[in-house]
Amino acid sequence: MLRQCCGGFGQLALAGLMASLERGAARAGSTGSHPLAARPSLFRPRAKRVIFLFMHGGPSHVDTFDYKPLLIRDSGKPLPFEKPRIQFAKTSNLRASPWAFRRYGQSGAWVSDLFPKVGACADDLCFIKSVHGTNEAHGGALLKLHTGSDTFVRPSMGSWISYGLGTENENLPSFITINPTLGHGGVGN
């Protein structure tokens, strides 16, 4: 039966693909379309792709790209403000980064000696230093970082990037998450 029908299975697949193309052509003039259909971006993007590396438990900002001269000055002194409401570890005195910082490139971006080769590419990088949070707990803070909310009611950063840059192919995802954490929102991030 399979030997007799093998041409039939190919014809079924071809018929499905052709119907999909015909539906796409018919919808091209209408306002509604398949949600996964390839579409151009809303605006002329200045970027083709975004690679967002979020390393849960990665190195601290004050040890990598966030130079804090006052923290160096006040290292060893007690906190100059009220201790946080939620504490996961003993909160003690201020502590400066063990790595030295220096400026790199024409931009003069501060990069720690932890990443000297990254510093050589400083002019090709975008450092976002305006992110702040309202939730002291890691789980809620991560959800807010990735979705803009402490709950699961908003789209993730990957969804917004797909919305802004458009999609190239309805058969491939426009963004992926590799090895998401099981806690703190998981794939919802």
MDTraj code that builds the backbone (N, CA, C; nanometers):
import mdtraj as md
import numpy as np

residues = "MET LEU ARG GLN CYS CYS GLY GLY PHE GLY GLN LEU ALA LEU ALA GLY LEU MET ALA SER LEU GLU ARG GLY ALA ALA ARG ALA GLY SER THR GLY SER HIS PRO LEU ALA ALA ARG PRO SER LEU PHE ARG PRO ARG ALA LYS ARG VAL ILE PHE LEU PHE MET HIS GLY GLY PRO SER HIS VAL ASP THR PHE ASP TYR LYS PRO LEU LEU ILE ARG ASP SER GLY LYS PRO LEU PRO PHE GLU LYS PRO ARG ILE GLN PHE ALA LYS THR SER ASN LEU ARG ALA SER PRO TRP ALA PHE ARG ARG TYR GLY GLN SER GLY ALA TRP VAL SER ASP LEU PHE PRO LYS VAL GLY ALA CYS ALA ASP ASP LEU CYS PHE ILE LYS SER VAL HIS GLY THR ASN GLU ALA HIS GLY GLY ALA LEU LEU LYS LEU HIS THR GLY SER ASP THR PHE VAL ARG PRO SER MET GLY SER TRP ILE SER TYR GLY LEU GLY THR GLU ASN GLU ASN LEU PRO SER PHE ILE THR ILE ASN PRO THR LEU GLY HIS GLY GLY VAL GLY ASN".split()
xyz = np.array([
    [0.0822, -0.1194, 0.0000],
    [0.0000, 0.0000, 0.0000],
    [0.0868, 0.1261, 0.0000],
    [0.1930, 0.1251, 0.0829],
    [0.2812, 0.2430, 0.0879],
    [0.3491, 0.2655, -0.0470],
    [0.3907, 0.1557, -0.1131],
    [0.4558, 0.1707, -0.2428],
    [0.3583, 0.2325, -0.3434],
    [0.2331, 0.1925, -0.3389],
    [0.1324, 0.2436, -0.4319],
    [0.0964, 0.3887, -0.3993],
    [0.0984, 0.4231, -0.2700],
    [0.0508, 0.5557, -0.2276],
    [0.1608, 0.6596, -0.2134],
    [0.2874, 0.6224, -0.2276],
    [0.3937, 0.7191, -0.1997],
    [0.3804, 0.8435, -0.2861],
    [0.3416, 0.8274, -0.4098],
    [0.3178, 0.9455, -0.4937],
    [0.2003, 1.0251, -0.4409],
    [0.1030, 0.9574, -0.3831],
    [-0.0145, 1.0247, -0.3282],
    [0.0205, 1.1127, -0.2100],
    [0.1105, 1.0667, -0.1218],
    [0.1519, 1.1474, -0.0071],
    [0.2239, 1.2742, -0.0535],
    [0.3060, 1.2618, -0.1541],
    [0.3735, 1.3787, -0.2099],
    [0.2744, 1.4764, -0.2683],
    [0.1727, 1.4232, -0.3376],
    [0.0710, 1.5112, -0.3948],
    [-0.0089, 1.5814, -0.2856],
    [-0.0358, 1.5109, -0.1747],
    [-0.1063, 1.5741, -0.0624],
    [-0.0239, 1.6894, -0.0053],
    [0.1063, 1.6669, 0.0112],
    [0.1929, 1.7726, 0.0636],
    [0.1972, 1.8912, -0.0317],
    [0.2105, 1.8634, -0.1606],
    [0.2137, 1.9704, -0.2594],
    [0.0816, 2.0474, -0.2600],
    [-0.0287, 1.9756, -0.2516],
    [-0.1599, 2.0415, -0.2497],
    [-0.1722, 2.1323, -0.1265],
    [-0.1215, 2.0856, -0.0124],
    [-0.1255, 2.1677, 0.1087],
    [-0.0426, 2.2939, 0.0946],
    [0.0765, 2.2799, 0.0378],
    [0.1621, 2.3970, 0.0173],
    [0.1002, 2.4952, -0.0811],
    [0.0431, 2.4440, -0.1891],
    [-0.0176, 2.5316, -0.2884],
    [-0.1388, 2.6039, -0.2292],
    [-0.2191, 2.5316, -0.1499],
    [-0.3346, 2.5961, -0.0861],
    [-0.2888, 2.7065, 0.0078],
    [-0.1789, 2.6798, 0.0804],
    [-0.1255, 2.7810, 0.1711],
    [-0.0807, 2.9050, 0.0943],
    [-0.0153, 2.8848, -0.0211],
    [0.0286, 2.9975, -0.1034],
    [-0.0902, 3.0732, -0.1603],
    [-0.1924, 2.9994, -0.2033],
    [-0.3120, 3.0643, -0.2579],
    [-0.3828, 3.1465, -0.1509],
    [-0.3941, 3.0915, -0.0294],
    [-0.4574, 3.1659, 0.0796],
    [-0.3779, 3.2912, 0.1105],
    [-0.2455, 3.2789, 0.1109],
    [-0.1608, 3.3958, 0.1376],
    [-0.1773, 3.5028, 0.0319],
    [-0.1866, 3.4623, -0.0954],
    [-0.2051, 3.5588, -0.2031],
    [-0.3417, 3.6249, -0.1923],
    [-0.4436, 3.5461, -0.1550],
    [-0.5781, 3.6015, -0.1418],
    [-0.5858, 3.6997, -0.0255],
    [-0.5110, 3.6709, 0.0816],
    [-0.5151, 3.7573, 0.1997],
    [-0.4288, 3.8811, 0.1849],
    [-0.3376, 3.8804, 0.0888],
    [-0.2442, 3.9925, 0.0755],
    [-0.3182, 4.1251, 0.0607],
    [-0.4333, 4.1239, -0.0048],
    [-0.5096, 4.2463, -0.0208],
    [-0.6025, 4.2750, 0.0957],
    [-0.6241, 4.1764, 0.1842],
    [-0.7164, 4.1976, 0.2957],
    [-0.6412, 4.2421, 0.4197],
    [-0.7167, 4.2879, 0.5205],
    [-0.6534, 4.3369, 0.6424],
    [-0.6133, 4.2239, 0.7352],
    [-0.6852, 4.1120, 0.7354],
    [-0.6512, 3.9991, 0.8217],
    [-0.5506, 3.9083, 0.7537],
    [-0.4592, 3.8505, 0.8291],
    [-0.3629, 3.7567, 0.7718],
    [-0.3273, 3.6529, 0.8760],
    [-0.2591, 3.5513, 0.8311],
    [-0.2144, 3.4445, 0.9199],
    [-0.1191, 3.5048, 1.0227],
    [-0.1352, 3.4752, 1.1515],
    [-0.0515, 3.5406, 1.2528],
    [0.0974, 3.5104, 1.2389],
    [0.1315, 3.3979, 1.1769],
    [0.2729, 3.3632, 1.1622],
    [0.3271, 3.3951, 1.0237],
    [0.2446, 3.4543, 0.9370],
    [0.2897, 3.4847, 0.8018],
    [0.4057, 3.5830, 0.8049],
    [0.4984, 3.5639, 0.7125],
    [0.6115, 3.6558, 0.7027],
    [0.5583, 3.7954, 0.6738],
    [0.6149, 3.8940, 0.7398],
    [0.5699, 4.0308, 0.7201],
    [0.6877, 4.1250, 0.7392],
    [0.6819, 4.2387, 0.6723],
    [0.7897, 4.3367, 0.6912],
    [0.7740, 4.4071, 0.8257],
    [0.8779, 4.4758, 0.8661],
    [0.8719, 4.5503, 0.9916],
    [0.7846, 4.6739, 0.9748],
    [0.7389, 4.7283, 1.0878],
    [0.6540, 4.8469, 1.0834],
    [0.7321, 4.9708, 1.0415],
    [0.8561, 4.9781, 1.0828],
    [0.9425, 5.0908, 1.0513],
    [1.0689, 5.0360, 0.9879],
    [1.1407, 5.1195, 0.9192],
    [1.2675, 5.0757, 0.8615],
    [1.3655, 5.0535, 0.9767],
    [1.3956, 4.9268, 1.0058],
    [1.4815, 4.9000, 1.1225],
    [1.6264, 4.9385, 1.0963],
    [1.6921, 4.9793, 1.2022],
    [1.8352, 5.0077, 1.1918],
    [1.9159, 4.8838, 1.2254],
    [1.8488, 4.7801, 1.2735],
    [1.9142, 4.6531, 1.3057],
    [1.8450, 4.5421, 1.2291],
    [1.9208, 4.4396, 1.1927],
    [1.8607, 4.3237, 1.1267],
    [1.8217, 4.2175, 1.2284],
    [1.9012, 4.2038, 1.3328],
    [1.8770, 4.1025, 1.4328],
    [1.9167, 4.1559, 1.5697],
    [1.8624, 4.0939, 1.6710],
    [1.8982, 4.1255, 1.8085],
    [1.9407, 3.9963, 1.8758],
    [2.0557, 3.9980, 1.9347],
    [2.1006, 3.8847, 2.0156],
    [2.1029, 3.9359, 2.1584],
    [2.0097, 3.8886, 2.2376],
    [1.9984, 3.9325, 2.3761],
    [2.0473, 3.8187, 2.4646],
    [2.1575, 3.8398, 2.5300],
    [2.2129, 3.7391, 2.6194],
    [2.1764, 3.7764, 2.7621],
    [2.0936, 3.6948, 2.8215],
    [2.0606, 3.7146, 2.9614],
    [2.1158, 3.5942, 3.0356],
    [2.2131, 3.6170, 3.1184],
    [2.2785, 3.5081, 3.1903],
    [2.2338, 3.5121, 3.3354],
    [2.1339, 3.4309, 3.3639],
    [2.0795, 3.4255, 3.4993],
    [2.1930, 3.3911, 3.5955],
    [2.2161, 3.4784, 3.6898],
    [2.3263, 3.4554, 3.7827],
    [2.4604, 3.4970, 3.7261],
    [2.4596, 3.5770, 3.6214],
    [2.5834, 3.6229, 3.5605],
    [2.6564, 3.7227, 3.6491],
    [2.7681, 3.7752, 3.6022],
    [2.8453, 3.8699, 3.6828],
    [2.7678, 3.9990, 3.7074],
    [2.7959, 4.0615, 3.8168],
    [2.7289, 4.1847, 3.8572],
    [2.7646, 4.3002, 3.7644],
    [2.6721, 4.3928, 3.7516],
    [2.6961, 4.5125, 3.6701],
    [2.8117, 4.5944, 3.7257],
    [2.8296, 4.5970, 3.8570],
    [2.9386, 4.6771, 3.9142],
    [3.0741, 4.6099, 3.8964],
    [3.0748, 4.4851, 3.8476],
    [3.2009, 4.4158, 3.8193],
    [3.2308, 4.4112, 3.6697],
    [3.1417, 4.4618, 3.5861],
    [3.1595, 4.4465, 3.4418],
    [3.1629, 4.5802, 3.3674],
    [3.0472, 4.6509, 3.3597],
    [3.0381, 4.7694, 3.2753],
    [2.9857, 4.8933, 3.3474],
    [2.9578, 4.8829, 3.4758],
    [2.8974, 4.9953, 3.5484],
    [2.9977, 5.0513, 3.6488],
    [3.0838, 5.1403, 3.6011],
    [3.1882, 5.1999, 3.6838],
    [3.1243, 5.2908, 3.7878],
    [3.1593, 5.2693, 3.9146],
    [3.1017, 5.3454, 4.0252],
    [3.2149, 5.4013, 4.1112],
    [3.2635, 5.5213, 4.0790],
    [3.3741, 5.5781, 4.1556],
    [3.3383, 5.6052, 4.3023],
    [3.2117, 5.6403, 4.3303],
    [3.1728, 5.6643, 4.4694],
    [3.1702, 5.5348, 4.5494],
    [3.1412, 5.4231, 4.4841],
    [3.1454, 5.2948, 4.5527],
    [3.2893, 5.2595, 4.5907],
    [3.3834, 5.2947, 4.5052],
    [3.5252, 5.2731, 4.5372],
    [3.5633, 5.3602, 4.6571],
    [3.5178, 5.4845, 4.6541],
    [3.5487, 5.5772, 4.7630],
    [3.4895, 5.5302, 4.8960],
    [3.3653, 5.4798, 4.8939],
    [3.2942, 5.4444, 5.0166],
    [3.3022, 5.2960, 5.0520],
    [3.3867, 5.2216, 4.9846],
    [3.3978, 5.0781, 5.0116],
    [3.4346, 5.0541, 5.1586],
    [3.3616, 4.9624, 5.2215],
    [3.3844, 4.9306, 5.3620],
    [3.2951, 5.0081, 5.4574],
    [3.2300, 5.1136, 5.4088],
    [3.1400, 5.1921, 5.4934],
    [3.0017, 5.1264, 5.4972],
    [2.9232, 5.1567, 5.6010],
    [2.7873, 5.1006, 5.6062],
    [2.6981, 5.1624, 5.4986],
    [2.5864, 5.0956, 5.4699],
    [2.4913, 5.1460, 5.3707],
    [2.4444, 5.2861, 5.4088],
    [2.4451, 5.3808, 5.3164],
    [2.4017, 5.5179, 5.3480],
    [2.2499, 5.5348, 5.3364],
    [2.1760, 5.4247, 5.3268],
    [2.0299, 5.4295, 5.3150],
    [1.9708, 5.3127, 5.3935],
    [1.8396, 5.3120, 5.4046],
    [1.7715, 5.2052, 5.4776],
    [1.7896, 5.0722, 5.4048],
    [1.8081, 4.9651, 5.4813],
    [1.8253, 4.8332, 5.4202],
    [1.7000, 4.7931, 5.3436],
    [1.7159, 4.7150, 5.2349],
    [1.5997, 4.6738, 5.1560],
    [1.4997, 4.5940, 5.2391],
    [1.3719, 4.6020, 5.1975],
    [1.2649, 4.5287, 5.2631],
    [1.2902, 4.3784, 5.2587],
    [1.3276, 4.3303, 5.1401],
    [1.3522, 4.1877, 5.1205],
    [1.5028, 4.1665, 5.1108],
    [1.5546, 4.0773, 5.1947],
    [1.6973, 4.0464, 5.1929],
    [1.7141, 3.8959, 5.1812],
    [1.7959, 3.8544, 5.0868],
    [1.8200, 3.7122, 5.0656],
    [1.9520, 3.6671, 5.1269],
    [2.0327, 3.7615, 5.1606],
    [2.1611, 3.7321, 5.2244],
    [2.1874, 3.8429, 5.3252],
    [2.2842, 3.8220, 5.4089],
    [2.3179, 3.9235, 5.5074],
    [2.3668, 4.0492, 5.4346],
    [2.3023, 4.1603, 5.4620],
    [2.3414, 4.2878, 5.4026],
    [2.4413, 4.3535, 5.4964],
    [2.5607, 4.3786, 5.4437],
    [2.6645, 4.4375, 5.5281],
    [2.7134, 4.5673, 5.4650],
    [2.8387, 4.5965, 5.4818],
    [2.8951, 4.7217, 5.4319],
    [2.9093, 4.7204, 5.2792],
    [2.9276, 4.8394, 5.2241],
    [2.9501, 4.8536, 5.0804],
    [3.0823, 4.7878, 5.0417],
    [3.0883, 4.7377, 4.9195],
    [3.2098, 4.6713, 4.8739],
    [3.2361, 4.7064, 4.7283],
    [3.3522, 4.7577, 4.7007],
    [3.3910, 4.7936, 4.5641],
    [3.4227, 4.6682, 4.4840],
    [3.4191, 4.6827, 4.3539],
    [3.4535, 4.5721, 4.2652],
    [3.6019, 4.5375, 4.2799],
    [3.6363, 4.4103, 4.2737],
    [3.7783, 4.3743, 4.2802],
    [3.8534, 4.4034, 4.1494],
    [3.7811, 4.4382, 4.0434],
    [3.8449, 4.4654, 3.9151],
    [3.8551, 4.6144, 3.8911],
    [3.9614, 4.6537, 3.8256],
    [3.9799, 4.7941, 3.7891],
    [3.9041, 4.8224, 3.6593],
    [3.8664, 4.9469, 3.6396],
    [3.7955, 4.9888, 3.5191],
    [3.8819, 5.0858, 3.4405],
    [3.8615, 5.0864, 3.3101],
    [3.9237, 5.1885, 3.2273],
    [3.8369, 5.2147, 3.1056],
    [3.8623, 5.3262, 3.0424],
    [3.7825, 5.3668, 2.9264],
    [3.8369, 5.3028, 2.7994],
    [3.7422, 5.2707, 2.7083],
    [3.7796, 5.2084, 2.5817],
    [3.7134, 5.2805, 2.4656],
    [3.7790, 5.2797, 2.3509],
    [3.7233, 5.3303, 2.2260],
    [3.6996, 5.4797, 2.2246],
    [3.6419, 5.5268, 2.1122],
    [3.6094, 5.6684, 2.0994],
    [3.4974, 5.7072, 2.1937],
    [3.4101, 5.6119, 2.2240],
    [3.2982, 5.6415, 2.3134],
    [3.3437, 5.6629, 2.4571],
    [3.4574, 5.6097, 2.4912],
    [3.5067, 5.6212, 2.6280],
    [3.4278, 5.5369, 2.7261],
    [3.3692, 5.4271, 2.6770],
    [3.2887, 5.3399, 2.7627],
    [3.3759, 5.2756, 2.8697],
    [3.3228, 5.2720, 2.9918],
    [3.3941, 5.2089, 3.1019],
    [3.3723, 5.0578, 3.0965],
    [3.4817, 4.9834, 3.0972],
    [3.4765, 4.8370, 3.0977],
    [3.5794, 4.7885, 3.1987],
    [3.5418, 4.6874, 3.2756],
    [3.6349, 4.6376, 3.3773],
    [3.7424, 4.5503, 3.3140],
    [3.8494, 4.5329, 3.3875],
    [3.9591, 4.4481, 3.3409],
    [3.9181, 4.3017, 3.3316],
    [3.7981, 4.2691, 3.3798],
    [3.7451, 4.1343, 3.3665],
    [3.7223, 4.1007, 3.2191],
    [3.6906, 4.2023, 3.1358],
    [3.6618, 4.1828, 2.9936],
    [3.7487, 4.2713, 2.9042],
    [3.8797, 4.2526, 2.9017],
    [3.9633, 4.3422, 2.8215],
    [3.9383, 4.3296, 2.6710],
    [3.9033, 4.2108, 2.6226],
    [3.8775, 4.1950, 2.4788],
    [3.7427, 4.2550, 2.4394],
    [3.6472, 4.2537, 2.5312],
    [3.5190, 4.3196, 2.5057],
    [3.5408, 4.4696, 2.4980],
    [3.6289, 4.5215, 2.5803],
    [3.6593, 4.6640, 2.5778],
    [3.7103, 4.7091, 2.4425],
    [3.7826, 4.6229, 2.3726],
    [3.8334, 4.6580, 2.2397],
    [3.7198, 4.6786, 2.1398],
    [3.6014, 4.6241, 2.1678],
    [3.4839, 4.6379, 2.0797],
    [3.3834, 4.7375, 2.1350],
    [3.4222, 4.8190, 2.2294],
    [3.3285, 4.9064, 2.3013],
    [3.2474, 4.9962, 2.2093],
    [3.3056, 5.0433, 2.1010],
    [3.2330, 5.1327, 2.0111],
    [3.1267, 5.0601, 1.9298],
    [3.1306, 4.9282, 1.9261],
    [3.0311, 4.8496, 1.8529],
    [2.9208, 4.7964, 1.9431],
    [2.9267, 4.8276, 2.0716],
    [2.8299, 4.7755, 2.1675],
    [2.7322, 4.8838, 2.2114],
    [2.6157, 4.8402, 2.2568],
    [2.5160, 4.9308, 2.3127],
    [2.5027, 4.8979, 2.4612],
    [2.5379, 4.9906, 2.5466],
    [2.5279, 4.9711, 2.6909],
    [2.4007, 5.0402, 2.7386],
    [2.3082, 4.9636, 2.7922],
    [2.1840, 5.0202, 2.8453],
    [2.1997, 5.0295, 2.9961],
    [2.2028, 5.1520, 3.0462],
    [2.2250, 5.1721, 3.1896],
    [2.1079, 5.2432, 3.2564],
    [1.9928, 5.2411, 3.1918],
    [1.8764, 5.3100, 3.2470],
    [1.7748, 5.2142, 3.3075],
    [1.8048, 5.0861, 3.3112],
    [1.7104, 4.9880, 3.3635],
    [1.7081, 4.9953, 3.5162],
    [1.5893, 5.0008, 3.5707],
    [1.5737, 4.9974, 3.7163],
    [1.4499, 4.9141, 3.7469],
    [1.4392, 4.8689, 3.8685],
    [1.3273, 4.7831, 3.9039],
    [1.2522, 4.8327, 4.0253],
    [1.1330, 4.7769, 4.0430],
    [1.0507, 4.8107, 4.1586],
    [1.0240, 4.6888, 4.2449],
    [1.0772, 4.5739, 4.2057],
    [1.0534, 4.4505, 4.2787],
    [1.1878, 4.3969, 4.3271],
    [1.2032, 4.3845, 4.4580],
    [1.3320, 4.3402, 4.5133],
    [1.3569, 4.1916, 4.4915],
    [1.2508, 4.1133, 4.4747],
    [1.2649, 3.9687, 4.4568],
    [1.3133, 3.9394, 4.3153],
    [1.4058, 3.8443, 4.3023],
    [1.4617, 3.8124, 4.1714],
    [1.3556, 3.7703, 4.0705],
    [1.2613, 3.6854, 4.1116],
    [1.1592, 3.6372, 4.0193],
    [1.0770, 3.7491, 3.9599],
    [1.0225, 3.8352, 4.0447],
    [0.9429, 3.9476, 3.9968],
    [1.0260, 4.0462, 3.9166],
    [1.1501, 4.0682, 3.9582],
    [1.2377, 4.1608, 3.8865],
    [1.2709, 4.1078, 3.7474],
    [1.2932, 3.9760, 3.7366],
    [1.3226, 3.9183, 3.6053],
    [1.2022, 3.9280, 3.5122],
    [1.0851, 3.8993, 3.5652],
    [0.9652, 3.9121, 3.4819],
    [0.9470, 4.0556, 3.4349],
    [0.9717, 4.1506, 3.5232],
    [0.9573, 4.2913, 3.4849],
    [1.0606, 4.3295, 3.3794],
    [1.1814, 4.2792, 3.3919],
    [1.2854, 4.3075, 3.2938],
    [1.2483, 4.2540, 3.1566],
    [1.1992, 4.1308, 3.1517],
    [1.1734, 4.0649, 3.0230],
    [1.0373, 4.0957, 2.9629],
    [0.9385, 4.1313, 3.0458],
    [0.8030, 4.1522, 2.9937],
    [0.7466, 4.2894, 3.0246],
    [0.8078, 4.3625, 3.1148],
    [0.7559, 4.4925, 3.1530],
    [0.6545, 4.4855, 3.2657],
    [0.6329, 4.3665, 3.3210],
    [0.5338, 4.3499, 3.4265],
    [0.5815, 4.2430, 3.5249],
    [0.5327, 4.2516, 3.6484],
    [0.5674, 4.1509, 3.7493],
    [0.4849, 4.0231, 3.7331],
    [0.3865, 4.0265, 3.6449],
    [0.3006, 3.9100, 3.6213],
    [0.3187, 3.8623, 3.4778],
    [0.2466, 3.7579, 3.4392],
    [0.2617, 3.7002, 3.3055],
    [0.1652, 3.7598, 3.2029],
    [0.1176, 3.8795, 3.2221],
    [0.0127, 3.9314, 3.1359],
    [0.0639, 4.0062, 3.0122],
    [0.1913, 4.0275, 3.0011],
    [0.2444, 4.1038, 2.8879],
    [0.3369, 4.0185, 2.8020],
    [0.3536, 4.0557, 2.6735],
    [0.4441, 3.9806, 2.5857],
    [0.5893, 3.9962, 2.6287],
    [0.6701, 3.8989, 2.5921],
    [0.8117, 3.9006, 2.6284],
    [0.8907, 3.9910, 2.5340],
    [1.0170, 4.0104, 2.5679],
    [1.1047, 4.0933, 2.4864],
    [1.1171, 4.0362, 2.3449],
    [1.1239, 3.9037, 2.3325],
    [1.1320, 3.8412, 2.1999],
    [1.0112, 3.8741, 2.1141],
    [0.8933, 3.8779, 2.1742],
    [0.7716, 3.9138, 2.1004],
    [0.7792, 4.0568, 2.0493],
    [0.8267, 4.1477, 2.1332],
    [0.8360, 4.2875, 2.0915],
    [0.9415, 4.3070, 1.9832],
    [1.0516, 4.2350, 1.9932],
    [1.1547, 4.2460, 1.8892],
    [1.1006, 4.1933, 1.7574],
    [1.0261, 4.0825, 1.7609],
    [0.9639, 4.0289, 1.6390],
    [0.8647, 4.1287, 1.5811],
    [0.7902, 4.1935, 1.6668],
    [0.6933, 4.2944, 1.6236],
    [0.7644, 4.4107, 1.5546],
    [0.8748, 4.4527, 1.6117],
    [0.9477, 4.5662, 1.5551],
    [1.0259, 4.5343, 1.4300],
    [1.0918, 4.4176, 1.4266],
    [1.1766, 4.3834, 1.3130],
    [1.1034, 4.3051, 1.2044],
    [0.9821, 4.2560, 1.2337],
    [0.9108, 4.1750, 1.1356],
    [0.9595, 4.0311, 1.1402],
    [0.9052, 3.9497, 1.0524],
    [0.9444, 3.8093, 1.0454],
    [0.9831, 3.7759, 0.9026],
    [1.0691, 3.6784, 0.8868],
    [1.1165, 3.6421, 0.7539],
    [1.0500, 3.5182, 0.6988],
    [0.9958, 3.4338, 0.7868],
    [0.9479, 3.3047, 0.7412],
    [0.8426, 3.2538, 0.8381],
    [0.7262, 3.2120, 0.7879],
    [0.6202, 3.1635, 0.8758],
    [0.6495, 3.0242, 0.9306],
    [0.7475, 2.9559, 0.8750],
    [0.7794, 2.8209, 0.9192],
    [0.8901, 2.8151, 1.0231],
    [0.9503, 2.9287, 1.0526],
    [1.0559, 2.9347, 1.1535],
    [1.0177, 3.0371, 1.2594],
    [1.0534, 3.0116, 1.3844],
    [1.0207, 3.1104, 1.4877],
    [1.1033, 3.2372, 1.4685],
    [1.0445, 3.3496, 1.5037],
    [1.1174, 3.4756, 1.4896],
    [1.2084, 3.5012, 1.6083],
    [1.1890, 3.4280, 1.7184],
    [1.2828, 3.4343, 1.8303],
    [1.2809, 3.3021, 1.9041],
    [1.3913, 3.2724, 1.9703],
    [1.4010, 3.1488, 2.0475],
    [1.4620, 3.1781, 2.1833],
    [1.4358, 3.0890, 2.2754],
    [1.4973, 3.0941, 2.4065],
    [1.5745, 2.9642, 2.4232],
    [1.6996, 2.9747, 2.4554],
    [1.7832, 2.8561, 2.4730],
    [1.8030, 2.8325, 2.6219],
    [1.7638, 2.7160, 2.6671],
    [1.7833, 2.6724, 2.8050],
    [1.7303, 2.7741, 2.9065],
    [1.5995, 2.8042, 2.9024],
    [1.5461, 2.8993, 3.0002],
    [1.5480, 2.8405, 3.1404],
    [1.5516, 2.9257, 3.2389],
    [1.5496, 2.8792, 3.3775],
    [1.4129, 2.8212, 3.4080],
    [1.4066, 2.7270, 3.4989],
    [1.2786, 2.6692, 3.5372],
    [1.2044, 2.7604, 3.6323],
    [1.2762, 2.8308, 3.7174],
    [1.2150, 2.9236, 3.8114],
    [1.2141, 3.0646, 3.7563],
    [1.1615, 3.1541, 3.8325],
    [1.1607, 3.2979, 3.7986],
    [1.0987, 3.3278, 3.6632],
    [0.9913, 3.2581, 3.6278],
    [0.9212, 3.2891, 3.5029],
    [0.9513, 3.1959, 3.3890],
    [1.0683, 3.1295, 3.3907],
    [1.1030, 3.0327, 3.2852],
    [1.0877, 3.0865, 3.1454],
    [1.0207, 3.0078, 3.0577],
    [1.0060, 3.0466, 2.9180],
    [0.9175, 3.1687, 2.9017],
    [0.8389, 3.2050, 3.0023],
    [0.7587, 3.3264, 2.9948],
    [0.8440, 3.4515, 2.9849],
    [0.9690, 3.4388, 3.0231],
    [1.0610, 3.5522, 3.0113],
    [1.1046, 3.5689, 2.8672],
])
top = md.Topology()
chain = top.add_chain()
for i, resn in enumerate(residues, 1):
    res = top.add_residue(resn, chain, resSeq=i)
    for name in ("N", "CA", "C"):
        top.add_atom(name, md.element.get_by_symbol(name[0]), res)
traj = md.Trajectory(xyz[None], top)
